Every structure is written in structure tokens, then in C-alpha cells.
Amino acid sequence: MMNFDKFEKLLNVHGADSRSWPSELRRSCTELLDSSRQVRALLASHQLLEKRLNQLPVPELASLEATVMHQPLPARSLSPMDRLLDWLAPTEGFTLRLWRPTIAACLPLVFGIVLGNYYSFGVMVEPSELEFWEDELAMLSLDDYSENNF
């Protein structure tokens, strides 16, 4: 059920033109307009306000776009993490000229280490007898060596 407060909110959100009101609320708004003089006065004041606002001329601001687009940007302050990342992977400047050859030289080394650790390339490692020495000591420690058993 539509009341005065809901109707006022509807006017503030959707405007005074009934075509812009939600279709499910139009019928209840029309019923409220038919039954209340106060609501009709509110609608008339909103219609007058919209009419006057539509009559206002829009000022020409030709230089505004140029002013906004050509203003200097504020100085950028970087966090310590951003400065570290900029030092490690620079995008411009002297540091970039130092890091590019270093990174290019290290890429084959990193690739070789990753590839060597991932694949065995047919090299089989035979287990030595010394690897099982700790297991045998653990098994010997589980035996009962009391004097009665000897």
C-alpha cells in the first residue's frame, strides 16, 4: 500500500514523470493521487521544479576539458614493497639497463636447475648399505638384553 512517505521517496528517486515510475507501483500511486490532495500538491511542486531545472541553460565550458587533461599529476609516493619490486623488476631508468643482461644470463641457469631437479634422465641411484644402518640400530634397540636371557 502506497503512503505519502513512499510516494515522496518515489518522486525523489524516479522523478515527477509517471512514465519513469516502476510499473508495479503506478496503479497504487494513481490511487493515492486520486485520494489525497496533499500528494497531488507534492507532485505539482516536483513537476514545477523539474520544469524550471530543464529551462536552465547549460554553461559552455570549452576550456575545462583542456584544463583538466593538462594539469600535472601529484607526486607518486611508493610503499617500501613497491620500491623493492621496482628495483627487482624495473620498467625504466638506469636500473633497467643493469638488470636486463643479468636476468638474461641467469635464465638458462635457473632453467637447468629446475629441469635437473624435475627429471632423472635415466640416472639410477643404487641404495648403499650405509643408508639402512640407522634402521638396524633401531631394531637392535628393541631387543631385550637383560641378564636373565644370556
N, C-alpha and C positions, 0 to 999 in steps of 0.2 A: 504494500500500500504506500503510495507516494504521499509525503507530507511536505511542509514548507521548507524545512531544512534540507531535505534530499533534493527538492526542486532547485533550491538556490545553489547547491553544490553542482547539480547537473548543468545549470546555466554557466557557472564559473568554469566548468571543465569543457563543455561542448559548445557553448555559445547560445545566442538567442534564436538562431535559425532552427526550426523544428526538424528540418531535414538532416541535420547533423547529430540529432539525438539518437541514442540506441533504439532500434526498432521495438524491442521488447518493453521499453519504458514509455513509448509515445502515447499509447492508449491511456495509461494511468496519469500521465502528465496532462493530457487533454481533459480528462475527467476532473482533475484538480483545478485546471484553469476555468472550467465551467462553473465550479462550485465556490471558488474563492476570489474575492475582489482583491485581496492583498497580493495574491500570487500573480494576478493579471497586472497589477501595478509594478511588481518586481520585474516581470517580463518586459513591460513597456520601457522601464528605465534601462534595462540591459540592451534593448533594441536601439534606444536613443544613443546610448554610449557607443555601441558598435558603429552606428551611422556616423557619429562625429569622429570616431577614430579612423574610419575609412576615408573621411574627407581631408584628413591631414596630409599635406604634401610630404613626400619623402625627399630629404635633402640630398643634393648631389655631393658625393664625397669622392671625387675623382683622384685626389692625391692620397687618400687614405691607404689604398692598396700599396702604392709605391712606398709610402712611409713605413708601413708595417713590414713589407717584404725586405726592405733595405736597412732595417735597423740592426745594429750589432747585437750578437747574442752574448749573454753573460758568460763570464769565465767559467770553464768546466772544472769542478773540483772532483778529483778521483779518490776513491777509497784505497786503502793500502792493498787490498786484494786486486783491484783494477790496475793499480800501478805495477804489481807483480806480474799479472797476466800481460800487461802491455810490454814489460821488459822481456818476458819469456817469448812472446809471440807478437812482436811489434808490427804495426801496419804502415809506419812511415818513419823517416828520420835516419840518423846515423846508426842507431842500434840495429835497424833492419838490415843494413848493409853488412854488419858484422855477423848476424845470426844466420842469414840465408846460406852462406857457404858451410857454416858449422853444421847446420841441420842437414844439408845435402850430403855432407861427408859421413854423418852418423847414421843415416837411414840404412845403408847396406849392413852396417854392424848390428843395428837393432833387428833388422830383418833376419840376419844369420843366427842371432841368439834365439829369437823366437822360433825359427824353423828348426834349429838344432835341438831345442828342448821339447818340441812337439813331436817330432818324428825320430825313430831309432835308426832308420836307414839300414836295417839288416844287421846291425851290430848287436850281438847277443852277449850278455854278461853272465858268465858262469858263477854260481854262488860258491864262495870259498868255504872251507871248513871252519874258518875262524868266525864266520857270521853266526854259527849255531852254538858257540861256546857259552854265551850267556844263558841260552835255553838249557843246556846241560847242567850248568851250575844251579839254576833254579830247580831242576828236577832232583839234583842231589840234596838240596837243602830240605826237601820234603820227606826224605827218609828218616826213620827213627834210628838214631845212633846211641841209644842208651847202653850201659854196660851189661845189662842182662841179656841182650841179644847176641853178644860175641861169644 
